[in-house]
Amino acid sequence: MVGLLHETDWDEISIQMICDRADVARSSFYAHFENKIDLLDHVFVSSESEIRELIAANPHVDGESTTLSWLVNHIGESRDLYHFASRSISGQVILSRFKKIMLGVFKQELDDIKITATDHQLEFVFGGVFALIQQWIELGAATSEDQLKRRIYELVYLVIEKGGNGRRTN
């Protein structure tokens, strides 16, 4: 399905196209998923599980975030897909679902390291994170992923840790 998203808009992708690309029968598809939204949710749940496993396996380093690092790496590997998705209404709906999942994972990561932040702070920060990523893509990834990560970390920790309400709890 991800390959198809590189080529066409979400609304134009049919179950048959997905089955043809995956070389499976429609009956096999429907044995596992109700529709393409169900498949998309499965992809998102798998990504969320992958990130949570990474967070659990990697000790926290001050000033860095496993969630944000994964996000930049993931989008860096799929710049064309992200760029394409951000240009269509249905793509923006998919990105909105993706952002919501990422926000939940990031909030849990902060909770795990005893940093509290308001929902408004987190939404503000994630809006900024995705704006920086969008700008990075539109500029042709003129800077490295590591430089982008540093800019994002600066934004996040400036708002959350130094913005007043975001604080470490004991």
Backbone hydrogen bonds in HBPLUS format (Angstrom, degrees):
<---DONOR---> <-ACCEPTOR-->    atom                        ^
c    i                          cat <-CA-CA->   ^        H-A-AA   ^      H-
h    n   atom  resd res      DA  || num        DHA   H-A  angle D-A-AA Bond
n    s   type  num  typ     dist DA aas  dist angle  dist       angle   num
A0004-LEU N   A0001-MET O   3.04 MM   3  5.09 117.0  2.45  95.9 111.3     1
A0005-LEU N   A0001-MET O   3.01 MM   4  6.38 147.2  2.12 148.5 158.1     2
A0005-LEU N   A0002-VAL O   3.08 MM   3  5.03 118.7  2.47  93.0 108.4     3
A0006-HIS N   A0003-GLY O   3.15 MM   3  5.27 140.6  2.31  98.0 109.0     4
A0007-GLU N   A0004-LEU O   2.88 MM   3  5.15 143.5  2.01 105.2 116.6     5
A0008-THR N   A0004-LEU O   2.89 MM   4  6.06 149.5  1.99 161.7 171.2     6
A0012-GLU N   A0009-ASP O   2.95 MM   3  5.43 141.2  2.11 112.5 123.5     7
A0013-ILE N   A0010-TRP O   3.08 MM   3  5.35 154.5  2.15 108.5 116.4     8
A0018-ILE N   A0014-SER O   3.07 MM   4  6.44 158.6  2.12 149.5 154.8     9
A0019-CYS N   A0015-ILE O   2.84 MM   4  6.12 164.4  1.86 156.6 160.8    10
A0020-ASP N   A0016-GLN O   2.80 MM   4  5.96 161.6  1.84 151.1 156.4    11
A0021-ARG N   A0017-MET O   2.97 MM   4  6.13 163.7  2.00 148.3 152.6    12
A0022-ALA N   A0018-ILE O   2.94 MM   4  6.14 152.8  2.02 148.1 155.9    13
A0023-ASP N   A0019-CYS O   2.77 MM   4  5.67 112.6  2.23 138.0 154.6    14
A0024-VAL N   A0019-CYS O   3.00 MM   5  5.05 160.9  2.04 138.4 144.2    15
A0023-ASP N   A0020-ASP O   3.22 MM   3  4.93 146.0  2.34  92.9 102.9    16
A0028-SER N   A0025-ALA O   2.97 MM   3  5.22 125.3  2.28 102.1 116.1    17
A0029-PHE N   A0025-ALA O   3.11 MM   4  6.56 154.6  2.17 150.1 157.4    18
A0030-TYR N   A0026-ARG O   2.90 MM   4  6.22 167.5  1.91 159.1 160.9    19
A0031-ALA N   A0027-SER O   2.96 MM   4  6.08 123.6  2.28 133.3 147.6    20
A0031-ALA N   A0028-SER O   3.21 MM   3  5.00 135.8  2.42  90.9 103.2    21
A0032-HIS N   A0029-PHE O   3.00 MM   3  5.54 150.0  2.09 111.5 120.3    22
A0033-PHE N   A0029-PHE O   2.83 MM   4  5.94 154.7  1.90 154.8 163.3    23
A0039-LEU N   A0035-ASN O   3.21 MM   4  6.61 151.0  2.30 143.8 151.7    24
A0040-LEU N   A0036-LYS O   2.90 MM   4  6.14 158.2  1.94 144.2 150.1    25
A0041-ASP N   A0037-ILE O   2.83 MM   4  6.11 158.2  1.88 150.3 156.1    26
A0042-HIS N   A0038-ASP O   3.00 MM   4  6.26 148.2  2.11 140.5 149.1    27
A0042-HIS N   A0039-LEU O   3.07 MM   3  4.99 115.8  2.50  92.8 108.6    28
A0043-VAL N   A0039-LEU O   2.98 MM   4  6.35 153.0  2.05 150.9 158.0    29
A0044-PHE N   A0040-LEU O   2.93 MM   4  6.27 158.2  1.97 152.1 158.2    30
A0045-VAL N   A0041-ASP O   2.84 MM   4  6.07 158.9  1.89 151.0 156.7    31
A0046-SER N   A0042-HIS O   2.94 MM   4  6.13 157.8  1.99 147.1 153.2    32
A0047-SER N   A0043-VAL O   2.96 MM   4  6.23 155.3  2.03 146.3 153.1    33
A0048-GLU N   A0044-PHE O   2.84 MM   4  6.07 160.0  1.88 150.8 156.6    34
A0049-SER N   A0045-VAL O   2.91 MM   4  6.13 159.5  1.95 149.6 154.6    35
A0050-GLU N   A0046-SER O   2.97 MM   4  6.17 156.2  2.02 145.6 152.3    36
A0051-ILE N   A0047-SER O   2.99 MM   4  6.27 159.7  2.03 153.5 157.9    37
A0052-ARG N   A0048-GLU O   2.99 MM   4  6.20 165.3  2.01 152.2 156.4    38
A0053-GLU N   A0049-SER O   2.95 MM   4  6.14 153.6  2.02 148.9 155.7    39
A0054-LEU N   A0050-GLU O   3.02 MM   4  6.31 152.8  2.10 143.9 151.5    40
A0055-ILE N   A0051-ILE O   2.89 MM   4  6.21 157.9  1.94 154.8 160.8    41
A0056-ALA N   A0052-ARG O   2.99 MM   4  6.19 160.5  2.03 145.2 150.3    42
A0057-ALA N   A0053-GLU O   2.93 MM   4  6.08 146.3  2.05 144.4 153.6    43
A0058-ASN N   A0054-LEU O   2.97 MM   4  6.01 130.3  2.22 145.4 156.7    44
A0064-GLU N   A0061-VAL O   3.02 MM   3  5.64 145.3  2.14 149.2 147.7    45
A0069-SER N   A0065-SER O   2.93 MM   4  6.02 156.4  1.98 146.4 153.7    46
A0070-TRP N   A0066-THR O   2.89 MM   4  6.02 163.4  1.91 150.0 154.4    47
A0071-LEU N   A0067-THR O   2.92 MM   4  6.14 158.9  1.96 148.2 154.7    48
A0072-VAL N   A0068-LEU O   2.99 MM   4  6.22 165.8  2.01 150.9 153.1    49
A0073-ASN N   A0069-SER O   2.98 MM   4  6.18 166.7  1.99 152.5 156.7    50
A0074-HIS N   A0070-TRP O   2.75 MM   4  5.86 165.1  1.77 156.4 161.0    51
A0075-ILE N   A0071-LEU O   2.92 MM   4  6.08 170.9  1.93 154.7 157.2    52
A0076-GLY N   A0072-VAL O   2.75 MM   4  5.73 149.7  1.84 142.7 152.8    53
A0077-GLU N   A0073-ASN O   2.98 MM   4  6.19 144.3  2.11 144.6 152.6    54
A0078-SER N   A0075-ILE O   3.00 MM   3  4.85 134.3  2.22  93.7 107.2    55
A0082-TYR N   A0078-SER O   2.95 MM   4  6.22 167.7  1.97 164.6 168.1    56
A0083-HIS N   A0079-ARG O   2.84 MM   4  5.97 165.0  1.86 154.3 158.9    57
A0084-PHE N   A0080-ASP O   2.85 MM   4  5.98 161.7  1.89 148.1 153.5    58
A0085-ALA N   A0081-LEU O   2.83 MM   4  5.99 165.4  1.85 153.5 157.7    59
A0086-SER N   A0082-TYR O   2.94 MM   4  6.08 151.6  2.03 147.6 154.8    60
A0087-ARG N   A0084-PHE O   3.14 MM   3  5.42 155.3  2.21 106.8 114.5    61
A0088-SER N   A0085-ALA O   3.41 MM   3  5.80 168.1  2.43 111.4 114.5    62
A0092-GLN N   A0088-SER O   2.90 MM   4  6.13 146.9  2.01 142.9 151.7    63
A0093-VAL N   A0089-ILE O   3.04 MM   4  6.38 142.5  2.19 144.1 154.4    64
A0094-ILE N   A0090-SER O   3.08 MM   4  6.41 156.2  2.14 146.3 151.7    65
A0095-LEU N   A0091-GLY O   2.87 MM   4  6.15 162.3  1.90 149.5 154.7    66
A0096-SER N   A0092-GLN O   2.85 MM   4  5.95 145.9  1.96 137.9 147.3    67
A0097-ARG N   A0093-VAL O   3.12 MM   4  6.46 153.0  2.20 145.9 151.8    68
A0098-PHE N   A0094-ILE O   2.96 MM   4  6.28 158.4  2.01 150.7 157.3    69
A0099-LYS N   A0095-LEU O   2.76 MM   4  5.96 162.2  1.79 153.6 157.9    70
A0100-LYS N   A0096-SER O   3.05 MM   4  6.22 154.4  2.11 143.4 149.9    71
A0101-ILE N   A0097-ARG O   3.13 MM   4  6.43 156.6  2.18 147.9 153.3    72
A0102-MET N   A0098-PHE O   2.94 MM   4  6.22 165.5  1.96 154.7 159.0    73
A0103-LEU N   A0099-LYS O   2.81 MM   4  5.96 154.3  1.87 149.6 156.8    74
A0104-GLY N   A0100-LYS O   3.08 MM   4  6.32 156.7  2.14 144.1 149.5    75
A0105-VAL N   A0101-ILE O   3.02 MM   4  6.34 157.0  2.07 152.3 158.5    76
A0106-PHE N   A0102-MET O   2.88 MM   4  6.07 162.5  1.91 151.1 156.2    77
A0107-LYS N   A0103-LEU O   2.90 MM   4  6.07 160.2  1.94 150.0 155.5    78
A0108-GLN N   A0104-GLY O   3.05 MM   4  6.26 156.8  2.11 142.7 148.8    79
A0109-GLU N   A0105-VAL O   2.91 MM   4  6.22 151.6  1.99 146.8 155.2    80
A0110-LEU N   A0106-PHE O   2.93 MM   4  6.25 159.9  1.97 154.3 158.9    81
A0111-ASP N   A0107-LYS O   2.88 MM   4  6.16 159.1  1.93 149.3 155.6    82
A0112-ASP N   A0108-GLN O   2.87 MM   4  6.08 155.8  1.93 149.0 155.3    83
A0113-ILE N   A0109-GLU O   3.20 MM   4  6.52 139.8  2.37 142.2 151.8    84
A0113-ILE N   A0110-LEU O   3.15 MM   3  5.27 129.3  2.42  97.7 110.7    85
A0115-ILE N   A0110-LEU O   2.86 MM   5  5.05 174.9  1.86 145.6 145.1    86
A0114-LYS N   A0111-ASP O   3.02 MM   3  4.93 159.4  2.07 106.2 109.4    87
A0169-THR N   A0114-LYS O   2.63 MM  55  5.11 148.0  1.73 141.1 151.2    88
A0116-THR N   A0167-ARG O   2.80 MM  51  5.45 167.2  1.82 152.2 152.1    89
A0167-ARG N   A0116-THR O   3.12 MM  51  5.45 132.7  2.36 129.4 142.8    90
A0122-LEU N   A0118-THR O   3.03 MM   4  6.36 165.8  2.05 154.5 157.8    91
A0123-GLU N   A0119-ASP O   2.90 MM   4  6.10 162.9  1.93 151.6 156.2    92
A0124-PHE N   A0120-HIS O   2.92 MM   4  6.02 158.5  1.97 146.7 153.1    93
A0125-VAL N   A0121-GLN O   2.83 MM   4  6.02 166.7  1.84 155.1 158.8    94
A0126-PHE N   A0122-LEU O   2.86 MM   4  6.03 165.3  1.88 151.0 155.3    95
A0127-GLY N   A0123-GLU O   2.96 MM   4  6.07 150.0  2.05 141.5 149.6    96
A0128-GLY N   A0124-PHE O   3.05 MM   4  6.37 154.4  2.12 146.6 153.4    97
A0129-VAL N   A0125-VAL O   2.77 MM   4  6.10 152.2  1.84 151.3 160.4    98
A0130-PHE N   A0126-PHE O   2.98 MM   4  6.11 172.8  1.99 150.6 151.7    99
A0131-ALA N   A0127-GLY O   2.98 MM   4  6.12 142.9  2.12 138.0 149.0   100
A0132-LEU N   A0128-GLY O   2.89 MM   4  6.12 157.4  1.95 149.6 154.9   101
A0133-ILE N   A0129-VAL O   2.97 MM   4  6.28 157.1  2.03 149.0 155.8   102
A0134-GLN N   A0130-PHE O   2.88 MM   4  5.99 159.3  1.92 142.3 148.2   103
A0135-GLN N   A0131-ALA O   2.93 MM   4  6.13 162.0  1.96 148.4 153.3   104
A0136-TRP N   A0132-LEU O   2.91 MM   4  6.07 157.0  1.96 145.6 152.3   105
A0137-ILE N   A0133-ILE O   2.94 MM   4  6.22 155.4  2.00 151.0 157.0   106
A0138-GLU N   A0134-GLN O   2.90 MM   4  6.16 167.2  1.91 154.4 158.0   107
A0139-LEU N   A0135-GLN O   2.92 MM   4  6.09 141.7  2.07 147.0 156.8   108
A0141-ALA N   A0136-TRP O   2.75 MM   5  5.03 152.6  1.82 161.9 159.8   109
A0140-GLY N   A0137-ILE O   2.90 MM   3  5.14 155.0  1.96 114.2 117.1   110
A0148-LEU N   A0144-SER O   3.02 MM   4  6.36 157.5  2.07 149.4 155.9   111
A0149-LYS N   A0145-GLU O   2.84 MM   4  6.10 159.6  1.88 151.5 157.1   112
A0150-ARG N   A0146-ASP O   3.00 MM   4  6.27 158.0  2.05 145.8 151.2   113
A0151-ARG N   A0147-GLN O   3.07 MM   4  6.37 158.6  2.11 148.4 153.6   114
A0152-ILE N   A0148-LEU O   2.94 MM   4  6.21 159.6  1.98 154.0 160.0   115
A0153-TYR N   A0149-LYS O   2.79 MM   4  6.04 165.9  1.80 158.9 162.4   116
A0154-GLU N   A0150-ARG O   2.95 MM   4  6.13 159.3  1.99 147.7 153.3   117
A0155-LEU N   A0151-ARG O   3.06 MM   4  6.33 160.3  2.10 146.7 151.5   118
A0156-VAL N   A0152-ILE O   2.86 MM   4  6.10 173.2  1.86 162.7 163.7   119
A0157-TYR N   A0153-TYR O   2.92 MM   4  5.97 174.2  1.92 156.1 157.5   120
A0158-LEU N   A0154-GLU O   2.93 MM   4  5.79 142.1  2.08 139.1 149.6   121
A0159-VAL N   A0155-LEU O   3.08 MM   4  6.24 164.4  2.10 152.8 155.8   122
A0160-ILE N   A0156-VAL O   2.83 MM   4  5.94 171.2  1.84 158.1 160.7   123
A0161-GLU N   A0157-TYR O   3.01 MM   4  5.06 134.1  2.22 112.9 126.2   124
A0162-LYS N   A0157-TYR O   3.30 MM   5  6.72 138.1  2.49 146.8 158.4   125
A0163-GLY N   A0159-VAL O   3.07 MM   4  4.47 120.6  2.44 106.7 115.2   126
